[in-house]
Amino acid sequence: MEPVVVILLSCVLLGSVVGILAGMLGIGGGLIIVPVLSYLLVHLLGMTTETVMPVAIATSLSTIVFTSMSSAYAHYRLGNIQKNIVLYTGMGIAVGAIIGAQIASHISGELLKDIFAVLVILIAAQMIFGKQKQSDNQASRAVLSCVGSGTGIISALMGIGGGALLVPALVWFRVNARAAIGCAAFCGLVIAIFGTSSFIIAGWNAPDVPAYSLGYVYLPAAAGIIATSMITANIGAKLGQKVNVRILKAMLACLLVLVSIRMILGIE
């Protein structure tokens, strides 16, 4: 069987898993997509760590464009999107996502791999031990823009939607939790659009990018993940009402730590 077909079918399965976990736990799929896709591209297409990381991250971001649309629309209908918060955070997100994608495109693949792994470990720790706390400071326009910029840069470097970073940051600055979640849903779309566009431009004439790619976005993998993740996310949301999410989140966080350690040791 052709490697591209194996990758496509594998990503159909990957999208199913990512959708269920995203629906159950509210996590971004990029935390899972990037390491799995990196492994597939290295072992099936012969890519090196140096070239595979921007491709995996860009492809992960491209899938978020579609999955975040439905999430953002759902929160809009629920009234969870406050215009002033979304406006200033979104502007910072857009700038940060462009910068983050450009950084990821120009640093070494080995360094990018290690940055990704360390940040995943930190997010996993937040998933297990983190609590939503509030400071005494209100979220001004400048604060919202800075929070958005930082989230955009880190999210584009990791290929994630940014909710795990943005929600606790906004809650810290005394933004209502529902509004913070709604803002994160909308800003995930902004991150994905601007980050993906920046990766496409940066990778347009890049060497060693696999066939069937649009810039750094590997289209067969993106198509496979999108095809199933949008369907299984609804299934995951329903399952999340019936299972102990706290235990599942702790188990997933432990798995992410192990995957990150494996990435630091090497994925080739």
C-alpha positions in Angstrom: 0.0 0.0 0.0 1.3 3.5 -0.9 2.6 5.4 2.1 0.3 8.4 1.4 -2.7 6.0 1.6 -1.5 4.6 4.9 -1.0 8.1 6.2 -4.5 9.1 5.1 -6.2 6.1 6.7 -4.1 6.5 9.8 -5.2 10.1 10.1 -8.9 9.1 9.6 -8.4 7.0 12.8 -6.4 9.7 14.5 -9.2 12.2 13.7 -11.7 9.9 15.4 -9.6 9.7 18.6 -8.9 13.4 18.6 -12.5 14.4 18.1 -13.7 12.2 21.0 -11.0 13.4 23.4 -11.7 17.1 22.4 -15.4 16.6 23.0 -14.9 14.8 26.3 -12.1 16.9 27.8 -12.2 20.2 25.9 -8.5 19.8 24.9 -7.0 20.9 21.6 -6.2 18.1 19.2 -2.8 19.5 18.3 -1.3 18.0 21.5 -2.0 14.6 20.0 -1.9 15.3 16.3 1.6 16.8 16.2 3.5 13.9 17.8 1.5 11.1 16.0 1.8 12.8 12.6 5.5 13.5 13.1 6.0 9.8 13.7 4.0 8.8 10.6 5.8 11.2 8.3 9.2 10.2 9.6 8.7 6.5 9.3 6.5 6.3 6.2 7.8 9.2 4.1 11.4 9.2 5.4 11.3 12.8 6.6 13.8 14.0 9.2 13.1 15.8 12.5 14.6 18.9 10.9 11.8 19.1 8.3 8.9 17.2 9.9 8.0 19.5 12.8 6.8 22.6 10.8 4.8 20.2 8.6 3.2 18.4 11.5 2.4 21.7 13.3 1.1 23.5 10.2 -1.1 20.5 9.4 -2.5 20.4 12.9 -3.4 24.1 12.8 -5.2 23.6 9.5 -7.5 21.0 11.0 -8.4 23.4 13.7 -9.9 25.9 11.2 -12.8 23.5 10.5 -13.3 22.1 14.0 -13.2 25.5 15.7 -15.9 27.0 13.4 -18.7 24.9 14.8 -17.4 25.4 18.4 -17.3 29.2 18.0 -20.7 29.3 16.4 -22.2 27.2 19.2 -20.7 29.6 21.8 -22.0 32.6 19.9 -25.5 31.2 20.0 -25.2 30.6 23.7 -24.2 34.2 24.2 -20.7 33.3 25.6 -18.8 35.6 23.2 -18.3 39.1 24.5 -17.4 41.5 21.7 -14.9 43.7 23.6 -13.0 40.7 24.9 -12.9 38.9 21.6 -12.0 42.0 19.7 -8.8 42.9 21.6 -7.8 39.4 22.4 -8.4 38.4 18.8 -6.2 41.2 17.4 -3.3 40.1 19.7 -4.0 36.4 18.7 -3.8 37.2 15.0 -0.4 39.0 15.4 1.0 36.3 17.7 -0.1 33.5 15.4 1.7 35.0 12.5 4.8 35.6 14.5 4.7 32.1 16.1 4.3 30.4 12.7 7.3 32.4 11.3 9.4 31.5 14.3 8.5 27.8 13.9 9.4 28.0 10.2 12.8 29.5 10.7 14.3 27.7 13.8 15.8 24.2 13.6 13.5 21.2 13.7 15.3 19.7 16.6 14.9 22.9 18.7 11.2 23.1 17.6 10.7 19.5 18.7 12.1 20.2 22.1 10.1 23.4 22.6 6.9 21.5 21.7 7.7 18.7 24.1 8.5 21.0 27.0 5.4 23.1 26.5 3.2 20.0 26.3 4.6 18.8 29.7 3.7 22.2 31.2 0.2 22.0 29.7 -0.1 18.5 31.1 0.9 19.7 34.5 -1.7 22.5 34.3 -4.3 19.8 33.4 -3.5 17.8 36.5 -2.7 20.5 39.1 -4.0 23.8 37.7 -7.0 25.6 39.2 -8.8 28.6 37.8 -7.9 31.5 40.1 -8.5 35.3 39.8 -6.2 38.2 40.5 -7.2 41.7 41.6 -6.5 43.1 38.2 -9.2 43.7 35.5 -8.6 42.8 31.9 -7.9 46.1 30.1 -7.6 46.4 26.4 -3.8 46.3 26.6 -3.9 43.2 28.9 -6.3 41.4 26.5 -4.0 42.2 23.5 -0.9 41.0 25.4 -2.6 37.8 26.6 -3.8 37.2 23.0 -0.3 37.8 21.5 1.4 35.4 23.9 -1.3 32.8 23.3 -1.0 33.2 19.6 2.7 32.8 19.5 2.8 29.7 21.7 -0.2 28.1 20.0 1.3 28.6 16.5 4.5 27.1 17.8 2.6 24.0 19.0 -0.2 23.7 16.4 -2.9 24.0 19.0 -6.1 26.1 19.4 -4.9 27.8 22.5 -7.8 27.1 24.8 -5.6 25.5 27.5 -3.6 28.7 27.7 -6.2 31.4 27.0 -9.0 30.3 29.4 -7.0 30.3 32.7 -5.2 33.5 31.6 -8.5 35.3 31.0 -10.1 34.0 34.2 -7.0 35.2 36.1 -7.8 38.7 34.9 -11.3 38.4 36.2 -13.1 37.5 32.9 -16.2 35.4 33.5 -15.5 31.7 32.9 -18.2 31.3 30.3 -17.0 34.4 28.4 -13.4 33.1 28.7 -14.4 29.7 27.1 -16.4 31.4 24.4 -13.5 33.8 23.6 -11.1 30.8 23.5 -13.4 29.0 21.0 -13.5 32.0 18.7 -9.8 32.8 19.1 -9.0 29.2 18.3 -10.4 29.9 14.9 -8.3 33.1 14.6 -5.2 31.2 15.6 -5.8 28.5 13.1 -6.6 30.9 10.2 -3.7 33.3 10.7 -1.2 30.6 11.8 -2.1 28.3 8.9 -1.8 31.1 6.4 1.6 32.1 7.7 2.8 28.5 7.5 1.5 28.2 3.9 3.4 31.3 2.9 6.6 30.3 4.8 6.6 26.8 3.3 5.6 27.7 -0.2 9.1 27.1 -1.7 10.6 25.2 1.2 12.8 22.2 0.3 12.0 18.6 1.4 8.3 19.3 1.9 6.3 16.1 0.9 4.2 15.9 -2.2 0.5 17.0 -1.9 1.4 19.8 0.4 0.2 23.4 0.5 3.2 25.2 1.9 3.9 23.3 5.1 0.3 21.9 5.3 0.3 18.2 4.3 -3.2 17.9 2.7 -3.8 14.1 2.9 -3.2 14.1 6.7 -5.4 17.2 7.1 -8.2 15.7 5.1 -8.2 12.5 7.1 -8.2 14.2 10.4 -10.9 16.7 9.5 -13.2 14.0 8.0 -13.7 12.2 11.3 -12.8 14.7 14.1 -15.8 16.9 13.3 -18.2 14.0 13.7 -16.7 12.3 16.7 -16.4 15.6 18.7 -20.2 15.4 19.2 -19.9 11.8 20.4 -17.1 12.8 22.8 -19.3 15.7 24.2 -22.0 13.2 25.0 -19.6 10.7 26.6 -18.2 13.5 28.7 -21.5 13.7 30.5 -21.3 10.0 31.6 -17.7 9.4 32.6 -15.3 10.8 35.2 -13.6 13.5 33.2 -11.1 14.3 35.9 -9.6 10.8 35.9 -9.5 10.7 32.1 -7.8 14.1 32.0 -5.2 13.0 34.4 -4.6 9.8 32.4 -4.2 11.8 29.2 -1.9 14.3 30.8 0.4 11.4 31.9 0.3 10.0 28.4 1.3 13.4 27.0 4.2 13.6 29.3 5.5 10.2 28.2 5.0 11.2 24.5 6.9 14.4 25.1 9.8 12.6 26.8 9.9 10.3 23.8 10.0 13.2 21.5 12.9 14.8 23.4 14.8 11.5 23.1 14.1 11.4 19.4 11.3 10.5 17.0 13.4 9.0 14.1 
